[in-house]
Amino acid sequence: MRRTREEAAATRLAIMEKGLELFSEQGVAATRLSDIAKSAGFTRGAIYWHFRNKWDLFDAICEHYSQPFKQLSDASLSDQEQDPLGKLRELLVSILQKIEVDLSFRRMMLMFIRESSGIGEREVSDPVARFMNYQHQRRLSVIRNGIRRGQLPVNVDPEAASWLIKAMVDGFVSSWLQRASYFSISSNADVFVDTVIASLSALQPVPDSVDDEVCVL
């Protein structure tokens, strides 16, 4: 009997949920599609009907669980946006708040932090590197928008600012995941994100030192 479109969509989502669970626990490289099929109660054929391989599944997971933030993210990228850093702030706060209340989204963040760090791998895989670069390019657009709107100094280094955002957010999330009972990430999201945004202005070239006078102490 042919499956309905709704049944196919439900199966696809169930595969993504189980794949996300295993990817976040043991990493993508260590997880086989047969492991996901067995854990989810599907045949390997059902898995391959929806996904070419586990990296295709990885891409689908990233897209699906990032979708709720796309509108806010797109707004911060728009040339017409008057407050790009304000939209970035809303985006980052929303992400941190969702991590604490949404298990699937928390697993997605854990999976991506694990994969993008290269921990346990000789190097970051091509699919992860592509997704990292995609996110990096979007952050660059927001930062450049902020410079054009006068929200950041004109000599801020966009590349450094982009990676600073990733490093600070990943570090904050990782610390909370290790000690979730110690503090609420959602309750501290506003002050943390404000600190991140404020830190961007510091990423400017160091002024040339004045070397024509020597102070002897």
C-alpha positions as CSV (number, residue, x, y, z in Angstrom):
1,M,0.0,0.0,0.0
2,R,1.4,3.4,-0.9
3,R,2.2,5.7,1.9
4,T,0.5,9.0,2.2
5,R,2.5,12.2,2.1
6,E,1.8,12.8,5.8
7,E,3.1,9.3,6.6
8,A,6.3,9.9,4.6
9,A,6.9,13.2,6.3
10,A,6.4,11.6,9.7
11,T,8.9,8.9,8.9
12,R,11.4,11.4,7.7
13,L,11.0,13.4,10.9
14,A,11.4,10.3,13.0
15,I,14.6,9.4,11.2
16,M,16.0,12.9,11.8
17,E,15.1,12.8,15.4
18,K,16.8,9.4,16.0
19,G,19.7,10.4,13.9
20,L,20.1,13.6,15.9
21,E,20.0,11.7,19.1
22,L,22.8,9.3,18.0
23,F,24.9,12.0,16.3
24,S,24.8,14.2,19.4
25,E,25.8,11.2,21.7
26,Q,28.5,9.6,19.6
27,G,29.3,11.9,16.7
28,V,28.5,11.5,13.0
29,A,31.6,9.6,12.0
30,A,30.9,6.9,14.6
31,T,27.3,6.5,13.7
32,R,26.1,4.2,10.9
33,L,22.8,4.5,9.1
34,S,22.1,0.9,10.2
35,D,22.5,2.0,13.8
36,I,19.8,4.7,13.2
37,A,17.6,2.3,11.4
38,K,17.8,-0.2,14.2
39,S,17.3,2.3,16.9
40,A,14.3,4.0,15.1
41,G,12.7,0.7,14.2
42,F,13.0,1.2,10.4
43,T,14.7,-0.8,7.7
44,R,17.8,0.5,6.0
45,G,15.7,0.8,2.9
46,A,13.5,3.3,4.6
47,I,16.4,5.3,5.7
48,Y,17.9,5.4,2.1
49,W,14.5,6.3,0.7
50,H,14.8,9.7,2.5
51,F,18.5,10.2,2.8
52,R,21.5,9.4,0.4
53,N,23.9,9.0,3.3
54,K,24.5,10.1,6.9
55,W,25.9,13.4,5.8
56,D,22.8,14.1,3.8
57,L,20.9,13.4,7.0
58,F,23.2,15.7,8.9
59,D,22.4,18.5,6.4
60,A,18.7,17.9,6.8
61,I,18.9,18.0,10.6
62,C,20.8,21.3,10.5
63,E,18.3,22.8,8.1
64,H,15.2,21.5,10.0
65,Y,16.2,22.6,13.5
66,S,17.5,26.0,12.3
67,Q,14.4,26.8,10.4
68,P,12.5,28.5,13.3
69,F,15.3,31.2,13.4
70,K,15.5,31.8,9.7
71,Q,13.2,34.8,9.6
72,L,15.1,36.6,12.4
73,S,18.4,35.6,10.9
74,D,17.4,36.8,7.4
75,A,16.3,40.2,8.9
76,S,19.7,40.8,10.3
77,L,21.3,40.2,6.9
78,S,19.0,42.6,5.0
79,D,20.6,45.7,3.6
80,Q,17.3,47.4,4.5
81,E,17.5,46.5,8.2
82,Q,18.1,49.6,10.4
83,D,19.2,47.6,13.5
84,P,21.2,44.6,12.3
85,L,23.0,44.2,15.7
86,G,19.6,44.4,17.4
87,K,18.3,41.5,15.3
88,L,21.6,39.6,15.9
89,R,21.0,40.1,19.6
90,E,17.4,38.8,19.4
91,L,18.6,35.8,17.4
92,L,21.4,34.8,19.8
93,V,19.1,35.3,22.9
94,S,16.4,33.2,21.3
95,I,18.8,30.4,20.5
96,L,20.1,30.3,24.0
97,Q,16.6,30.3,25.5
98,K,15.5,27.5,23.2
99,I,18.5,25.3,24.1
100,E,17.3,25.1,27.7
101,V,13.6,24.1,26.9
102,D,13.9,22.1,23.7
103,L,15.8,18.8,23.9
104,S,16.0,18.3,20.1
105,F,17.4,21.8,19.6
106,R,19.9,21.2,22.4
107,R,21.0,18.0,20.8
108,M,21.4,19.8,17.5
109,M,23.7,22.4,19.1
110,L,25.7,19.7,20.9
111,M,26.1,17.8,17.6
112,F,27.3,20.8,15.7
113,I,29.7,22.0,18.5
114,R,31.1,18.4,18.6
115,E,31.5,18.2,14.9
116,S,32.8,21.7,14.2
117,S,35.4,21.4,17.0
118,G,37.0,18.5,15.3
119,I,37.2,16.7,18.7
120,G,37.9,13.0,18.1
121,E,38.5,13.5,14.4
122,R,41.7,14.2,12.4
123,E,39.9,17.2,10.7
124,V,36.5,18.7,10.3
125,S,34.5,16.9,7.6
126,D,33.6,18.6,4.4
127,P,29.8,18.8,5.1
128,V,30.5,20.3,8.5
129,A,33.1,22.7,7.0
130,R,30.5,23.8,4.4
131,F,27.9,24.5,7.1
132,M,30.5,26.3,9.2
133,N,31.4,28.5,6.3
134,Y,27.7,29.1,5.5
135,Q,27.1,30.4,9.0
136,H,30.4,32.3,9.0
137,Q,29.3,34.2,5.8
138,R,26.0,35.1,7.3
139,R,27.7,36.4,10.5
140,L,30.0,38.5,8.3
141,S,27.0,40.0,6.5
142,V,25.5,41.0,9.9
143,I,28.7,42.6,11.1
144,R,29.2,44.5,7.9
145,N,25.6,45.7,8.1
146,G,26.4,46.9,11.7
147,I,29.4,48.8,10.5
148,R,27.4,50.5,7.7
149,R,24.7,51.5,10.1
150,G,27.3,52.9,12.5
151,Q,26.6,50.3,15.2
152,L,30.3,49.1,15.1
153,P,33.5,51.1,14.4
154,V,34.5,51.2,10.8
155,N,37.8,49.5,11.5
156,V,36.4,46.4,13.2
157,D,37.7,43.2,11.8
158,P,34.6,41.3,10.4
159,E,36.5,38.0,10.2
160,A,37.7,38.1,13.7
161,A,34.3,39.3,14.9
162,S,32.5,36.4,13.3
163,W,34.7,33.8,14.8
164,L,34.6,35.6,18.2
165,I,30.8,35.2,18.2
166,K,31.0,31.5,17.4
167,A,33.8,30.9,20.0
168,M,31.9,32.7,22.8
169,V,28.5,31.2,22.1
170,D,30.0,27.7,21.6
171,G,31.9,28.1,24.9
172,F,29.0,29.3,26.8
173,V,26.7,26.5,25.6
174,S,29.4,23.9,26.2
175,S,29.9,25.1,29.8
176,W,26.2,25.0,30.4
177,L,25.9,21.5,28.9
178,Q,28.6,20.3,31.3
179,R,27.0,22.0,34.4
180,A,23.4,22.5,33.5
181,S,22.3,22.3,37.1
182,Y,24.6,25.1,38.1
183,F,22.9,28.0,36.3
184,S,20.1,28.8,33.8
185,I,21.4,29.5,30.3
186,S,18.1,31.2,29.4
187,S,18.1,33.5,32.4
188,N,21.6,34.6,31.6
189,A,21.1,34.9,27.9
190,D,20.5,38.6,27.8
191,V,23.6,39.7,29.7
192,F,25.8,37.1,28.0
193,V,24.7,38.3,24.5
194,D,25.1,41.9,25.4
195,T,28.7,41.1,26.5
196,V,29.3,39.3,23.1
197,I,27.9,42.3,21.1
198,A,30.0,44.8,23.2
199,S,33.1,42.7,22.7
200,L,32.9,43.1,18.9
201,S,33.9,46.8,19.1
202,A,37.2,45.9,20.7
203,L,38.3,44.0,17.6
204,Q,40.2,46.9,16.0
205,P,43.8,47.2,14.9
206,V,46.2,48.0,17.7
207,P,47.5,51.6,17.4
208,D,51.2,51.9,16.5
209,S,53.1,52.3,19.7
210,V,55.0,55.5,20.4
211,D,58.6,54.4,20.3
212,D,60.4,57.8,20.2
213,E,60.2,58.2,23.9
214,V,61.6,55.6,26.3
215,C,60.4,55.6,29.9
216,V,62.9,54.1,32.3
217,L,61.5,53.0,35.6
